[in-house]
Amino acid sequence: MNSNFFDHINIDKARTHVPDGSNPNTEEACAQYDKLMADAGQLDLQLLGIGRNGHVGFNEPGESFSKGTHCVELAESTIQANSRLFDSIDDVPRKAYSMGVQNIMSAKTILVAASGEDKAQAVRDMIYGPVSPHCTASILQLHADCFVVADEAALSLC
């Protein structure tokens, strides 16, 4: 996040928070991030992307919405989508630490960014589909201050 985003915008990095993906101790890393979130108080802005399968913050589709920070087995579609960022598909992580849906929903404002036709069905399901953990992003329908910024291709089914 630092090299791809925070280094390019006018933001106090002390006010940015992402889970420590370098910590191999899952329980410790997740507990530390949940404590960091609790200590920080309510988040002003939660910035999210949406995956082709409707995940947000690596909260992959499933049978229930996650609450706190947790380790996620990434879906094959997520691994494929992230492969463009690596030299080899073998280098793409298969797991990620993710902020839970409860943490995401506690933010004052949520901003979801989407681009490309490959996101169109996920964006449509997020906005118009039933609220279901099978499209994690659909929970955002219940947030009082959520914005979507998308290109025409991502909005083509809306």
N, C-alpha and C positions, 0 to 999 in steps of 0.2 A: 504494500500500500504506500510506503514511503517513496520508493523509487518510481512507481507508476502513477501516483496521484498527489500525495501530500507535498512532495518536493516541488510541485508545479503550481501550487495555489497558495494564496495568502492565508495561512492558518497556523495557529499556535499548536505545534505538535504535542505539547503537554495536554492538549484538550482532545486528542485523537486516541482512540482505543481499538486495538485489534488483538485477538487471542495470540498467545506466543506459540506459533506453530513449530518452533524449534525444540520445545520441551517434550522429550519422549515419554514423560510420566503423565499419562492421560488424566488421571484423577487430580493430580496436583495442578496441571495446566488449566483444567476446567474450573477448579475451585478458585484458583488465583484470579481468573478472569471474572467469575461471578462476584468475587469480593471487590474487585476493581470497579465493576459496574455498580454495586451497592454503595461503595464509598463515593463514587462520582455523583450519585443522585440521578435524577431524571435526565435522560439524554435529550439534548436540544434537537438534534437531527440524526436520523438513521438513514444512511445512503445504501441502497441495495441495487444489485443487478438481479435479473430474473433469468433462470436457466431455461433451456428448451423444454424441460420436463416440468416447469413451474416451480422449481426450487428457488428459495431466497436464502442468502447467507449460508449456502450449502446445507440448508435443511431440506434434504431430499424427500420426495413423496413417500408416504408410508401409511400406517394404520392410525397414527395419532400425531398430534402436534407436540413437539418437544418443548420443555419449559426452560431449563437452564443450559449453560454451555455444555457441549458434549462432543464426543468424537464420532464422526460420521463416516460410514463406508460410502464412497462416492459411486454414484450410478455410472454405468458404462457410457451413457450419453454425456455425462459431465466430464468424464475422463477424456472422451473424444473431443469435446468442445475445448478443453484446456490444453490439448496436445499442441495447438498452434503456438503456445508459449514456451515450448520445450524443443530441444534438438531431436528427441526421440520419444515415441509413445511410452517407451519403457521408463522414461524419466518422470512421467506425470505421476504425482502422488495419488494413491488409491484411497487415502483417508484425509480428513481435514477436521480441525476444531471449528465448531460453529457456535455462534451465539444462538441461544434458543429463541423460539417464537415468542415466549413470554417476555424476554428481554427486548426483542425487536418491537413488540406491540406497546411497550411502556414508553417509547420515545414520544416527545411532544409532536414532532413532525417526521414523516417518512417520505423519502424521495426514491422512486424506483426508476431506473434507467433501462431502456430496452432498445435494441437496434437489430434490424435484419428480419427478413421474411421467416427465418427459422425460429424466431421467437413469437410469431403471430398467434399461434394457437395458445401458447402459454399466456400471452397478454390477454387474449380474449377470455380464457378460463379464469384468469385472475380477476378480471373486471365483472364478467357476466355469469360465470359458472357458479355452481353451488359452493358454499364454504365447506371445504373438505381437505383433510391432510393428503389426499391424493393429488392435489394441486396446492402445495404449501402456500403459495402466494395469495391464494383466495382468501386467507384469513385477513388480508389487508383491507378487504371490503368493510371490515368492522372497525377500522381505525378512523377516528374523527378528522384527521388532518394528514391524508396521504395523497401524494401527487405522483403522476406518471409522466415521464419525459421520454418520448419515443419517436422514432422516425416513421415515415409513411408505411414502410414495409412491415414493421413490427405491429402497426395498427391496422393492417390491411383486412383483418377479419372482424374488426370492431364496427 
